[in-house]
Amino acid sequence: MAWFIVLLLCLGKLRAQFLEMRDKTQVEGELLNFLLRLKLEESYNTVLVYGKDCIFHSLARRLEVAIVLVSSGGTDFDWDFSTLALVLSCGLDAEKEENYRTLMKLQSNKRLIYTEEVIQPESVCRSYAIKDQYNVAIISVNPNNSIVLKACRWFKDPNYEEIDLYSNKQVFINQFRNMHGAPIRSLPDKLAPRSMTYRDPKTNETKAIGYVANLVNNFVQKVNATLVMDLDDVSETIFYGNISKWTQEDRLDVGMSLEPTWRKINLDTFTYPYVGCTYCFMVPLPQSLPYNQIYSEIIDSHVLGVMLLLFCIFSLLLIYSQKKSWRGLNLANLLLNDKCLRGFLGQPYPFPLNSNRQLKLIIFLLCFASLITTTMYQAYLQSFLTTPPPEPMLRSFLDVDNSRYKIALSQVEWDMVHKTEGHMMHIIHKDRLKVFDEFNQFVTLRESFNINYIFPVSDIRWETYREQQKLFARPIFYYSDDFCLTRLTFLTLPIRRYLPYRDLLEAHILSQKEFGLLRHWIDNSFYDMVKLGLTPLEDLSLPEDDGDAIDLDDLSWIFALYFIGLALGCIGFVMEHTWRRYRMFSGT
């Protein structure tokens, strides 16, 4: 009987093992069918298995896709996974990825968690949500070997949904297409015309408008979220670098600001480029020349050289035609010929009697040359005195360095220029630069149209300045693309590193640009600023000086040349008188 009992026990044990193997095979078959169906729905081409040996290891080999096994639960390598990778975890704590770049790439991927323990799905979904991972489904096996599938639904209560393994109901959904009023934290930089705040008179709520604020507002409406802006302690323009810093610290989800991509290598906390622009300088329009400089402007060096050459030629002809010889030729008669000098100035001079035809012809040509010269310079002088010409325009940083203007910069802009090797702005002397530590001071000075400074500005912001100057009696600044901080830079929105709906936001950016809304918002920026009272409807241009009256200072060059000529004449007279007396005494 003892042997018979032992035999029955062995047979029972073998039967239990056989049933367990059959049940395990059945579970594997059901899971395999589920993974194959999921492959058709989600189109994954890579399977990433975290954790030690479990049922996923044997199933993954039968899926005919690339398999990556991470038994330790994590690596420090930057894996280049795409969104078509399916993550399988052998347990709740199997995934322990250490490389944050890999975490970012796998953030929105679908995850299947296999467990044989009794768990609370609410806590599991909540723990993955803390890591900003929301496409999570949990697979567990009951004691009767039935498979239970529960998918996380973050915006519902409870935060999971039990799904029949054989139903056609979708397991993984993009939960952020409808956020059910969940908050999106943002903050406007109040830098016109990007994002400008105002208080809605109907709801008494603080809202934002601008070509960046409108983008964020539309996205919030699109995903059915709630925009949260903490503006209690904010009264002035916020530096865009601070907003980028706060998004990196996860204090904000999406910054209602723009950040340039100058010298940036890591773009993990920035979106797809929203807009591209140039960053050049707005330069004061050249002022009219002072009257005391007009006299030097009408004298061209080339024309003066030609006139000096004609003067010498006429002097030679007069000397030779009078005596038919070169006996009277000397340096004094050549350069200080009395008849030729007075003839060129249009003054009367003694005409020699019994002049021959050659001398009369020379005198006639001299009179004609004097008429042309005096008429030309008189026309120039009267025209310039009536409407003085403008000063030369600035074409390079070298011209700026030699001008009376200073370049106003914010500290961040100066740091970027200082770190850029070979930038042409390095030739500017420090005394020609005005660097502001406070960004608000720089913006306030630029908006005041101070004509003593040159300001860097983007071409988008310049459009509002150009429209504003149409209200002035005359424009004050012009946009110069001859010298720039950068010819092309891309501006992006700052976001927190593990933003779960980054893909939806970037797709929204592209669609808004494709529909032409960005261009429409930029074109209407000036009118929005006027409506909000940010642009004063007043003439900021300085009144023009009265140009009818000429002061004594305007004739300073004339008096200076007059006294210099008078002094030279006196010196020449004294020298000539002394020379004659010397010859008189030396001859006796």
Salt bridges, closest charged atoms under 4 A:
GLU41 OE2 - ARG37 NH1 3.30
GLU42 OE1 - LYS110 NZ 3.54
ASP53 OD1 - HIS57 ND1 3.81
ASP78 OD2 - ARG101 NE 3.98
ASP78 OD1 - LYS105 NZ 2.95
ASP80 OD1 - LYS105 NZ 3.82
GLU95 OE2 - ARG111 NH2 2.97
ASP132 OD2 - ARG496 NH1 2.82
GLU161 OE1 - ARG153 NE 3.22
GLU161 OE2 - LYS169 NZ 1.96
ASP189 OD2 - ARG194 NH1 3.45
ASP200 OD2 - LYS207 NZ 2.87
GLU249 OE1 - ARG251 NH1 3.63
ASP253 OD1 - ARG185 NH2 2.94
ASP253 OD1 - ARG496 NE 2.70
GLU259 OE2 - LYS264 NZ 3.01
ASP268 OD1 - ARG101 NH1 2.14
ASP268 OD2 - ARG497 NH1 3.73
ASP300 OD2 - HIS302 ND1 3.36
ASP338 OD2 - ARG342 NH2 2.56
ASP401 OD2 - HIS429 ND1 2.72
GLU447 OE2 - ARG461 NH2 3.44
GLU463 OE1 - ARG519 NH2 3.10
GLU467 OE2 - LYS470 NZ 3.18
ASP482 OD2 - ARG395 NH1 3.03
ASP523 OD1 - ARG519 NH2 3.14
GLU544 OE2 - ARG474 NE 3.72
GLU576 OE2 - ARG580 NH2 3.14
